[in-house]
Amino acid sequence: MALSLPTRQRRGVASDLPSPSSSRSKPDEKEDKRKRSEEGQEHKAIGWFLPLFALGMLRYMSATSNIIHDCDEVFNYWEPLHFLLYNSGFQTWEYSSQYALRSYLYINFHELVGLPASWLFPDDKVRVFYAVRFFLGLVSVISDATLVVALSRKYGKRLASYALAMLCLTSGCFFASTSFLPSSFAMYAMSLSSGLFLLGRPASAVAVAAAGVILGWPFSILAFLPITIYSLARRFKQTFLAGAVTSLVLLVLSVLVDYYYYKRWTSSVLNLLQYNVLGGGESHLYGIEGPIFYLRNGFNNFNFCFILGLLFPAFLPIARRKYAPDLLIVVSPLYIWLGFMSLQPHKEERFLYPIYPLVCVAASAVIESFPDLFRDKYNPHDNSWPVVIAKFIRPVVLGLILSASHARTFSLINGYGAPLETYKILEHYDDVGTGSTLCVGSEWHRFPSSFFVPEYISEVRWIDDGFRGLLPSTIQFYPGWDCSSTSSF
C-alpha cells in the first residue's frame, strides 16, 4: 500500500514577499520622483514677499511717472470714467448707440476705485486719476507676482529671478502695467492665468482667461487658447464649468450694463468682434504698417530680451530642464499672437500688451539655459571652461537688457511727459475766474484727460485748425440724459 505523505508547503519568508517598491509600476515611480522634485523646488522657491515688494516699488514708479502713450486711452477710457464720476467729459463715435463698440462694464470696474477716490478727494481730480493708476499697478503686481512664484516653484529660483527682474524693469512692462487699456487688462489676465496654470490650477486659469477676454479685450481670446485647450485636456469637467460659468456671468453683466447706457439690448463684446472681424471695420484708415513692424517695436520695448524670447523654441531640444510641455504651453501665445497680429494691416504698439509677460518668461528660460549649450548631456555636473563662461555670461546679458531698458524708460518719460506736467500747472491759475474756457489746438491728441482740467474751467473746446477728422465730442449731463444720443456726431 502506498503511503501518501502530506505535502507541506513552504511558508513564504520575508525575502519572497513582494516588496512595495518592486510591485509598483514604473509610471508610479516616475510620478513619485516628479512630486519629490516639485516639493524640493517649493522648498527652494522664491516666497511671495520679494516679488510683491519689487513689483510694488516699480509699479508705484510707473503709476506716478508713466506718460499717456495713446489718445485712445484718454478718449475711450479716461474720459468715459470722468463722465461717470463728474457728469462731464468727451466721447468718441465708438460709444454711440449705433455702434456700441465699447463696454461700460470695463469702465464700471475702474469706477469701483474712482468713485471712493472722488469722495476722498472732492477738490482734486488729479489725485483721483492717480488713485485709479495705483489700482492698475496693484492688479499688475498681484498677477505678475503669481507668475513669478509659479515659475520659482516649478523651475527654480534662477529662472524666476530673471523673469522678475525683466517684469520690473523692461520698458514694455513698465509702461503697459499702469495704462488704462483693455489690452493691459488682458496682460494682467495672461500673467495670472499662466501662473495659476503652472501652479496646477487649470480651472482657475481658464476662469481668469475668460475674464481677460470678456471684461478686457475680446480679441485676446486667441492668445489664451493654448492654456485653455491644455487645461481642458487635463481636467475637462472642472475646467469647462469654471470657464463656462465665468463667461456666462460676465456676458450677462455686460449686456445688462450695455442696455443701461445704450438704451437698447446689445452686446458691446459681440459688436466689437463683428465690426472688426466679420466686416464693416475700416481699421486701415488709421494707418497701416509692414509685417516687421512688431519685430521693430518689440525690440524697442524689450531690446535683446525680445530677441532671446523669440529664440526659446530653438533652445527646447538643448535645455536639460523639462520646459515641455508646461512652459512651452505658457509661452506659445507669444508666437501665435505675434504671427497673427503681424498679418493685420493696422498695427499699434498696445496690441502686443497681452504677451509682454511671456516675452520676459521666454527670455529668462533662454538665459538660464546658456550653460546647456556646452554641457555634456551625460555629465550633469560638467564644469568645463565653456560651461563656466556660459554661467558668467548669464548675469552680463541680463544686466545689458536691464540697463538698456532703464535708459529707454527714462528717455520716454523725460521726452514725452510734458502734456501731463503742463496741465498740472493750470491748477495755479484760478485767478482768471470761474467759467473760463480752455482752448486746445492741434495738440488735441495730447490732451491728458479732463481729470487735469481744474474746476474753475467750465468748458474745453477744440480750435478749428484744419483737421478733417472726427474729433471727440463733449458730453454734458442733464435731466433725462440719454447716453445713446449721438446728435453731435
C-alpha positions as CSV (number, residue, x, y, z in Angstrom):
1,M,0.0,0.0,0.0
2,A,1.4,3.2,-1.0
3,L,1.7,5.7,1.7
4,S,0.7,9.2,0.7
5,L,2.9,11.6,2.5
6,P,1.3,15.0,3.2
7,T,2.9,17.6,1.1
8,R,3.9,20.6,3.2
9,Q,4.0,23.9,1.6
10,R,6.9,26.1,2.5
11,R,5.9,29.3,4.2
12,G,6.9,32.3,2.5
13,V,9.8,34.2,4.0
14,A,10.2,37.9,4.0
15,S,12.5,37.8,1.0
16,D,9.8,36.1,-1.0
17,L,7.1,38.6,-0.3
18,P,6.7,41.3,-2.9
19,S,8.1,44.5,-1.6
20,P,6.0,47.7,-2.0
21,S,8.7,49.1,-4.3
22,S,9.0,46.1,-6.5
23,S,5.3,45.8,-7.0
24,R,4.9,49.4,-8.1
25,S,4.8,50.2,-11.8
26,K,7.4,52.5,-13.4
27,P,4.9,55.2,-14.0
28,D,4.2,55.4,-10.3
29,E,7.9,55.7,-9.6
30,K,8.2,58.5,-12.1
31,E,5.2,60.2,-10.6
32,D,6.8,60.0,-7.2
33,K,10.1,61.4,-8.5
34,R,8.2,64.2,-10.1
35,K,6.4,65.0,-6.9
36,R,9.6,64.9,-4.9
37,S,11.3,67.1,-7.4
38,E,8.4,69.7,-7.2
39,E,8.4,69.5,-3.4
40,G,12.2,70.2,-3.5
41,Q,11.6,73.1,-5.8
42,E,9.0,74.5,-3.5
43,H,11.5,74.5,-0.6
44,K,14.0,76.4,-2.7
45,A,11.3,78.6,-4.3
46,I,11.1,82.4,-4.0
47,G,8.5,83.4,-1.5
48,W,5.7,86.0,-2.1
49,F,7.4,88.9,-0.3
50,L,10.2,89.5,-2.7
51,P,8.1,89.7,-6.0
52,L,5.4,91.6,-4.2
53,F,7.8,94.2,-2.8
54,A,9.9,94.5,-6.0
55,L,7.0,94.7,-8.3
56,G,5.1,97.0,-5.9
57,M,8.0,99.5,-5.9
58,L,8.3,99.6,-9.7
59,R,4.6,99.7,-10.3
60,Y,4.4,102.7,-7.9
61,M,7.0,104.4,-10.0
62,S,5.1,103.6,-13.2
63,A,1.8,104.9,-11.8
64,T,3.4,108.2,-10.8
65,S,5.6,108.8,-13.8
66,N,4.0,106.9,-16.7
67,I,3.0,109.0,-19.7
68,I,-0.1,108.6,-21.8
69,H,1.1,106.8,-24.9
70,D,-2.1,106.9,-27.0
71,C,-5.0,109.3,-27.3
72,D,-7.4,106.3,-27.4
73,E,-6.5,105.7,-23.7
74,V,-7.8,109.2,-22.9
75,F,-10.9,109.5,-25.1
76,N,-12.1,105.9,-24.9
77,Y,-11.4,105.1,-21.2
78,W,-10.3,108.1,-19.1
79,E,-13.0,110.4,-20.4
80,P,-15.9,107.9,-20.0
81,L,-14.7,107.3,-16.5
82,H,-14.5,111.1,-15.8
83,F,-18.1,111.3,-17.1
84,L,-19.3,108.6,-14.7
85,L,-17.6,110.4,-11.8
86,Y,-18.3,114.0,-12.7
87,N,-21.0,114.1,-15.3
88,S,-18.9,115.7,-18.0
89,G,-16.3,114.6,-20.4
90,F,-15.7,113.6,-24.0
91,Q,-16.9,110.6,-26.0
92,T,-15.9,109.1,-29.4
93,W,-18.2,107.6,-32.0
94,E,-17.4,104.2,-30.7
95,Y,-19.6,104.9,-27.7
96,S,-22.5,105.9,-29.9
97,S,-25.6,103.7,-29.7
98,Q,-25.4,103.0,-33.4
99,Y,-22.1,101.1,-32.9
100,A,-21.9,100.4,-29.1
101,L,-18.4,99.1,-29.5
102,R,-17.1,99.9,-26.1
103,S,-18.1,98.1,-22.9
104,Y,-19.2,100.2,-20.0
105,L,-18.7,97.2,-17.7
106,Y,-14.9,97.7,-18.1
107,I,-15.3,101.3,-17.2
108,N,-17.5,100.4,-14.2
109,F,-14.8,98.1,-12.9
110,H,-12.5,101.1,-12.6
111,E,-15.2,103.2,-11.2
112,L,-15.2,101.0,-8.1
113,V,-11.9,102.7,-7.3
114,G,-12.5,106.1,-8.9
115,L,-15.8,106.7,-7.0
116,P,-14.4,106.3,-3.4
117,A,-11.3,108.3,-4.5
118,S,-13.6,111.2,-5.7
119,W,-15.3,111.2,-2.3
120,L,-11.9,111.2,-0.6
121,F,-10.5,114.0,-2.8
122,P,-13.6,116.1,-3.8
123,D,-11.5,119.1,-4.9
124,D,-8.6,117.3,-6.5
125,K,-9.4,115.3,-9.7
126,V,-5.7,114.7,-10.4
127,R,-5.4,112.6,-7.2
128,V,-8.4,110.5,-8.4
129,F,-6.6,110.0,-11.7
130,Y,-3.5,108.6,-9.9
131,A,-5.7,106.6,-7.5
132,V,-7.0,104.7,-10.5
133,R,-3.5,104.3,-11.8
134,F,-2.3,102.9,-8.4
135,F,-5.2,100.4,-8.6
136,L,-4.0,99.3,-12.1
137,G,-0.5,98.9,-10.7
138,L,-1.8,96.8,-7.8
139,V,-3.6,94.4,-10.2
140,S,-0.4,94.1,-12.2
141,V,1.6,93.4,-9.0
142,I,-0.7,90.6,-8.0
143,S,-0.8,88.9,-11.4
144,D,2.9,89.2,-12.1
145,A,3.9,88.0,-8.6
146,T,1.7,84.9,-9.1
147,L,3.6,84.2,-12.3
148,V,7.0,84.6,-10.7
149,V,6.1,82.4,-7.7
150,A,4.8,79.7,-10.0
151,L,8.0,79.8,-12.1
152,S,10.1,79.6,-9.0
153,R,8.2,76.6,-7.6
154,K,8.3,74.7,-10.9
155,Y,11.6,75.7,-12.5
156,G,13.8,77.1,-9.7
157,K,14.9,80.5,-8.2
158,R,17.2,81.5,-11.0
159,L,14.7,81.5,-13.9
160,A,12.1,83.1,-11.7
161,S,14.6,85.8,-10.6
162,Y,15.5,86.6,-14.2
163,A,11.8,86.9,-15.0
164,L,11.1,89.1,-12.0
165,A,13.9,91.5,-13.0
166,M,12.6,91.8,-16.5
167,L,8.9,92.2,-15.5
168,C,10.0,95.0,-13.2
169,L,12.4,96.9,-15.4
170,T,11.8,96.3,-19.2
171,S,10.3,99.4,-20.8
172,G,7.3,97.5,-22.2
173,C,6.1,96.1,-18.9
174,F,6.9,99.3,-17.0
175,F,4.6,101.4,-19.2
176,A,1.9,98.8,-20.0
177,S,1.4,97.9,-16.4
178,T,-0.4,101.1,-15.5
179,S,-2.0,102.0,-18.8
180,F,-5.9,102.3,-18.7
181,L,-6.4,100.0,-21.7
182,P,-8.3,96.7,-22.3
183,S,-5.0,95.3,-23.7
184,S,-3.3,96.0,-20.4
185,F,-6.2,94.2,-18.6
186,A,-5.7,91.2,-20.9
187,M,-2.0,91.4,-20.0
188,Y,-2.8,91.1,-16.3
189,A,-5.1,88.1,-17.1
190,M,-2.3,86.5,-19.1
191,S,0.2,86.7,-16.2
192,L,-2.3,85.5,-13.6
193,S,-3.7,82.7,-15.9
194,S,-0.2,81.5,-16.7
195,G,0.8,81.5,-13.1
196,L,-2.3,79.5,-12.0
197,F,-1.7,77.0,-14.8
198,L,1.9,76.4,-13.6
199,L,0.6,76.0,-10.1
200,G,-1.6,73.2,-11.2
201,R,-4.9,75.1,-11.1
202,P,-6.3,74.7,-14.6
203,A,-9.9,75.6,-13.8
204,S,-8.8,78.9,-12.2
205,A,-6.5,79.6,-15.1
206,V,-9.3,79.3,-17.6
207,A,-11.7,81.4,-15.5
208,V,-9.2,84.2,-15.4
209,A,-8.6,83.8,-19.1
210,A,-12.4,84.2,-19.7
211,A,-12.4,87.4,-17.6
212,G,-9.5,88.8,-19.6
213,V,-11.3,88.2,-22.8
214,I,-14.8,89.3,-21.9
215,L,-14.1,92.1,-19.4
216,G,-10.9,93.2,-21.1
217,W,-10.1,92.7,-24.8
218,P,-12.2,90.2,-26.8
219,F,-9.5,89.8,-29.5
220,S,-7.1,88.3,-26.9
221,I,-9.1,85.1,-27.0
222,L,-6.5,83.8,-29.5
223,A,-3.7,84.3,-27.0
224,F,-5.5,82.3,-24.3
225,L,-6.3,79.3,-26.5
226,P,-3.2,77.2,-25.6
227,I,-3.7,77.3,-21.9
228,T,-7.4,76.8,-22.3
229,I,-7.1,73.8,-24.6
230,Y,-4.4,72.1,-22.5
231,S,-6.3,72.8,-19.2
232,L,-9.5,71.2,-20.7
233,A,-7.4,68.2,-21.7
234,R,-6.2,67.8,-18.1
235,R,-9.4,68.3,-16.2
236,F,-12.3,68.7,-18.6
237,K,-15.3,68.8,-16.4
238,Q,-14.0,71.2,-13.7
239,T,-12.2,73.4,-16.2
240,F,-15.2,73.6,-18.6
241,L,-17.6,74.5,-15.8
242,A,-15.2,77.2,-14.4
243,G,-14.8,78.8,-17.9
244,A,-18.4,78.5,-18.9
245,V,-19.8,79.9,-15.7
246,T,-17.3,82.9,-15.7
247,S,-18.1,83.6,-19.3
248,L,-21.8,83.4,-18.9
249,V,-21.9,85.6,-15.8
250,L,-19.7,88.3,-17.4
251,L,-21.6,88.3,-20.7
252,V,-24.9,88.7,-18.9
253,L,-23.5,91.5,-16.8
254,S,-22.0,93.2,-19.9
255,V,-25.3,93.0,-21.7
256,L,-27.2,94.5,-18.8
257,V,-24.7,97.3,-18.4
258,D,-24.8,98.0,-22.1
259,Y,-28.6,98.2,-22.0
260,Y,-28.5,100.7,-19.2
261,Y,-26.1,103.0,-21.1
262,Y,-27.0,102.4,-24.7
263,K,-30.8,102.2,-24.1
264,R,-31.1,99.1,-26.3
265,W,-30.4,95.4,-26.0
266,T,-26.9,94.8,-27.4
267,S,-23.6,93.3,-26.5
268,S,-20.5,95.5,-26.9
269,V,-18.3,92.4,-26.8
270,L,-20.0,90.8,-29.8
271,N,-20.4,94.2,-31.6
272,L,-16.6,94.8,-31.4
273,L,-15.8,91.3,-32.8
274,Q,-18.4,91.7,-35.5
275,Y,-17.3,95.2,-36.6
276,N,-13.6,94.2,-36.8
277,V,-13.7,90.6,-37.8
278,L,-16.9,89.9,-39.8
279,G,-16.9,93.1,-41.8
280,G,-17.6,96.7,-41.5
281,G,-14.4,97.7,-39.7
282,E,-12.1,100.1,-41.5
283,S,-9.1,99.9,-39.2
284,H,-6.7,100.5,-42.1
285,L,-8.0,104.1,-42.2
286,Y,-5.9,104.7,-39.1
287,G,-2.7,103.7,-40.7
288,I,-1.0,100.5,-41.9
289,E,2.4,99.1,-41.3
290,G,4.5,96.4,-42.8
291,P,4.9,92.8,-41.5
292,I,8.0,93.5,-39.5
293,F,6.5,96.5,-37.5
294,Y,6.1,94.4,-34.4
295,L,9.6,93.0,-34.6
296,R,11.0,96.5,-34.6
297,N,8.5,97.6,-31.9
298,G,9.2,94.6,-29.7
299,F,13.0,95.4,-29.9
300,N,12.3,99.0,-28.9
301,N,10.4,97.9,-25.8
302,F,12.5,94.9,-24.8
303,N,15.8,95.2,-26.7
304,F,17.7,91.9,-26.5
305,C,15.1,90.4,-24.2
306,F,12.7,90.3,-27.2
307,I,15.3,88.5,-29.4
308,L,16.0,85.9,-26.7
309,G,12.3,85.3,-26.2
310,L,11.9,84.5,-29.9
311,L,14.8,82.0,-29.7
312,F,13.1,80.0,-26.9
313,P,11.8,77.2,-29.3
314,A,15.3,76.7,-30.6
315,F,16.6,76.1,-27.0
316,L,13.9,73.4,-26.2
317,P,15.9,70.4,-27.6
318,I,19.1,71.7,-25.8
319,A,17.9,72.6,-22.4
320,R,18.2,69.9,-19.8
321,R,15.3,71.2,-17.8
322,K,11.9,69.9,-18.9
323,Y,10.4,73.1,-20.3
324,A,8.0,71.0,-22.4
325,P,5.1,70.8,-22.2
326,D,4.1,73.2,-19.5
327,L,6.4,76.2,-20.1
328,L,6.1,75.7,-23.9
329,I,2.3,75.9,-23.5
330,V,2.6,79.1,-21.4
331,V,4.9,81.0,-23.8
332,S,3.3,79.7,-27.1
333,P,0.9,82.6,-27.2
334,L,3.9,84.8,-27.8
335,Y,4.5,83.3,-31.2
336,I,0.8,82.7,-32.1
337,W,-0.2,86.3,-31.2
338,L,2.9,87.9,-32.8
339,G,2.3,86.0,-36.1
340,F,-1.4,86.8,-36.2
341,M,-1.1,90.5,-35.4
342,S,1.8,90.9,-37.9
343,L,-0.6,89.8,-40.7
344,Q,-3.1,92.6,-39.8
345,P,-2.6,95.8,-41.9
346,H,-3.4,98.2,-39.0
347,K,-0.8,97.8,-36.2
348,E,-0.4,99.6,-32.8
349,E,2.1,99.1,-30.0
350,R,-0.6,98.4,-27.4
351,F,-1.9,95.4,-29.4
352,L,1.1,93.4,-28.2
353,Y,0.5,94.2,-24.5
354,P,-1.2,90.8,-23.7
355,I,2.0,88.9,-24.5
356,Y,4.5,91.2,-22.8
357,P,4.9,89.0,-19.7
358,L,5.6,86.0,-21.9
359,V,8.5,87.8,-23.6
360,C,10.1,88.0,-20.2
361,V,9.4,84.4,-19.3
362,A,10.7,83.0,-22.6
363,A,13.9,85.2,-22.5
364,S,14.5,84.1,-18.8
365,A,14.3,80.5,-19.8
366,V,16.8,81.0,-22.6
367,I,19.3,82.9,-20.4
368,E,19.0,80.3,-17.7
369,S,19.8,77.6,-20.4
370,F,23.0,79.1,-21.7
371,P,25.3,76.5,-20.0
372,D,23.3,73.7,-21.5
373,L,24.6,74.7,-24.9
374,F,28.1,73.4,-23.8
375,R,27.3,70.9,-21.1
376,D,27.9,67.1,-21.6
377,K,24.4,65.6,-21.6
378,Y,25.8,62.5,-19.8
379,N,27.5,64.6,-17.1
380,P,25.1,67.0,-15.4
381,H,27.9,68.3,-13.2
382,D,30.1,69.3,-16.1
383,N,32.2,72.3,-15.1
384,S,34.3,72.6,-18.2
385,W,35.5,76.1,-19.1
386,P,32.8,76.7,-21.8
387,V,30.1,75.9,-19.2
388,V,31.8,78.2,-16.7
389,I,31.9,81.0,-19.2
390,A,28.3,80.5,-20.1
391,K,27.3,80.8,-16.5
392,F,29.2,84.0,-16.2
393,I,27.5,85.4,-19.4
394,R,24.0,85.0,-17.9
395,P,24.2,88.0,-15.4
396,V,26.0,90.0,-18.0
397,V,23.3,89.6,-20.6
398,L,20.6,90.3,-18.0
399,G,22.5,93.4,-16.9
400,L,22.7,94.7,-20.5
401,I,19.0,94.1,-21.0
402,L,18.0,96.0,-17.8
403,S,20.4,98.8,-18.5
404,A,19.1,99.5,-22.0
405,S,15.5,99.2,-20.7
406,H,16.2,101.7,-17.9
407,A,17.7,104.2,-20.4
408,R,14.7,103.9,-22.7
409,T,12.2,104.2,-19.9
410,F,13.6,107.4,-18.6
411,S,14.2,108.9,-22.0
412,L,10.5,108.5,-22.8
413,I,9.4,109.9,-19.5
414,N,11.7,113.0,-19.9
415,G,10.9,113.4,-23.6
416,Y,7.2,112.9,-23.7
417,G,5.9,113.8,-20.2
418,A,5.2,117.5,-21.0
419,P,1.4,117.2,-21.5
420,L,0.8,115.8,-18.0
421,E,3.1,118.3,-16.4
422,T,1.7,121.3,-18.4
423,Y,-1.9,120.7,-17.5
424,K,-1.0,120.3,-13.8
425,I,0.1,123.9,-13.9
426,L,-3.4,125.1,-14.7
427,E,-4.4,124.5,-11.1
428,H,-2.3,127.5,-10.1
429,Y,-4.1,130.0,-12.4
430,D,-7.6,130.0,-10.8
431,D,-7.4,133.8,-10.6
432,V,-8.8,134.0,-14.2
433,G,-12.2,133.3,-12.8
434,T,-14.8,130.7,-12.7
435,G,-16.5,129.8,-16.0
436,S,-13.3,130.0,-18.1
437,T,-12.9,128.1,-21.4
438,L,-9.8,126.1,-22.2
439,C,-9.0,126.1,-25.9
440,V,-6.9,123.3,-27.4
441,G,-5.4,123.5,-30.9
442,S,-3.5,121.0,-33.0
443,E,-2.2,119.2,-29.8
444,W,-5.7,117.9,-29.0
445,H,-4.4,114.3,-29.3
446,R,-2.1,115.0,-26.3
447,F,-4.9,116.1,-24.1
448,P,-4.3,114.2,-20.9
449,S,-8.0,113.9,-19.9
450,S,-10.5,116.1,-18.1
451,F,-9.0,114.9,-14.8
452,F,-6.4,117.5,-15.3
453,V,-8.9,120.3,-16.0
454,P,-9.4,122.4,-12.8
455,E,-12.9,123.2,-11.6
456,Y,-12.7,126.9,-12.5
457,I,-12.6,125.9,-16.2
458,S,-16.2,125.1,-17.3
459,E,-15.5,124.0,-20.8
460,V,-12.8,122.6,-23.1
461,R,-13.1,123.5,-26.8
462,W,-11.1,122.3,-29.8
463,I,-9.8,125.1,-32.1
464,D,-10.5,124.5,-35.8
465,D,-7.0,124.2,-37.2
466,G,-8.0,122.5,-40.4
467,F,-8.1,118.9,-39.0
468,R,-10.6,117.0,-41.2
469,G,-11.2,114.0,-38.9
470,L,-13.9,113.4,-36.4
471,L,-12.9,114.9,-33.1
472,P,-14.3,113.7,-29.7
473,S,-17.5,115.3,-28.7
474,T,-18.4,116.7,-25.3
475,I,-21.0,115.0,-23.1
476,Q,-23.0,117.2,-20.7
477,F,-25.3,115.7,-18.1
478,Y,-28.8,117.0,-17.9
479,P,-32.2,115.6,-16.6
480,G,-33.4,112.9,-18.9
481,W,-30.0,112.5,-20.5
482,D,-29.7,109.5,-22.8
483,C,-26.2,108.1,-23.5
484,S,-27.5,106.7,-26.8
485,S,-28.0,110.3,-28.1
486,T,-25.4,110.9,-30.8
487,S,-26.6,114.1,-32.5
488,S,-23.1,115.7,-32.1
489,F,-21.7,113.0,-34.4
